[in-house]
């Protein structure tokens, strides 16, 4: 059975969240990965998506190369499906049960 955009994106989203968690200090329990799509000219160009990781206090961390690779997979997936997006926010937080959860919101 052929996969659709949502099914393919779900696996990439999980990797983006895991790589984002790996970029943050252990004491960060609630933070946001913000993505801004800068260019539709070349989906392979690493500079086509601006990213930042910010916690509620306004502190920030630099995304790792591994996180950039996952973001580019997302970028290429959307490009392949012809979906134009301009931004995304992944709100990532640790629950009281010590489980990581996330909510992803995209701007089109």
N, C-alpha and C positions, 0 to 999 in steps of 0.2 A: 504494500500500500504506500502510495506517495505521501510524503510529509507536506505540511503546509507551513506558512511563515510562522505562525504561533508555536507550532511544535518545534521547529528548528530554533526559534528564538529562545524558547524556554531553557534549553540546554546551555546556550551561550550566556543567558542571564545568570544562571547558577555559577558558571565559571567567572563571570565578571564580579559577582558578589564575593565569591571565595578569594579571588585575587585582590579585591579591594580590602577585605578584612586583613589579609596578609600584609598590606601596606601600612596599616594603622597600629599605633601603640596599643599594648594590652589593656590599658585603662580606658580606652575609647569603647563605649558601649552603645553609642547612638550617633550616627554620622551620615553624611550624604555624599554620594559621588555625583558630580554635575558634569554633564556632557553638552558641548555646543558644537553642532555641525558647521564647519566653516566653508567647505568647498565640495561641490558635486562633480568637479572635473575628473578626478581620478580616485576611485574608491580604495586603491592600493597605497595612496600617499598617507604616511603617518601623520602629517600635519593637517589632515582634513578634519580632525576632531580635537577640540580643546577639552581637557579634562582637569578636574580638581576634586580633592577629597577634603571635606570640611566638617568639623564637629560643631555641636551647638554653641560652644564657647568662641567660635570663630577661628580656632586653630586649624591649620591645614597640613596635609601630607602630600608628597609628590607621588603620583602613580608610578608603579614599577614597569619595566619593559614587558613583563608577562601580562600585566593588566592592559597595556597598550595593544598587545597582540590580540587579546580577547575583544577589545573595543573595535579593532579593525575587522575581526570576524563578524561582529554585529553590523558594522558599516557595509561590508561586502554582501551580507545576507540581505539587508534592506535594499541595496543597490540592485541585486539580482532579481528581487521581487518588484522593483520599480516603485518602492515606497520612499517618498521624500520626507525626511524628518529634519527638524532644526535644533532640537534639544531633548535632553532626557535627564531625569533625576532618579537615582536609586537611593531611597531612604533605607538604611541598614541599621538594625538595632537588635540588642540582646534582650530576650524576654526574661521575666522573673524565673522561668523554668530553665534558664541558661541555654536557650536555643536561639540561634540567629534567624531572624526573619527579615524580609525586605519587601518593599513596595516600589515598583517602577512606574514612572509616569513619563510619557513621551509627548513632545509638542510636534505637530505636523504642519 
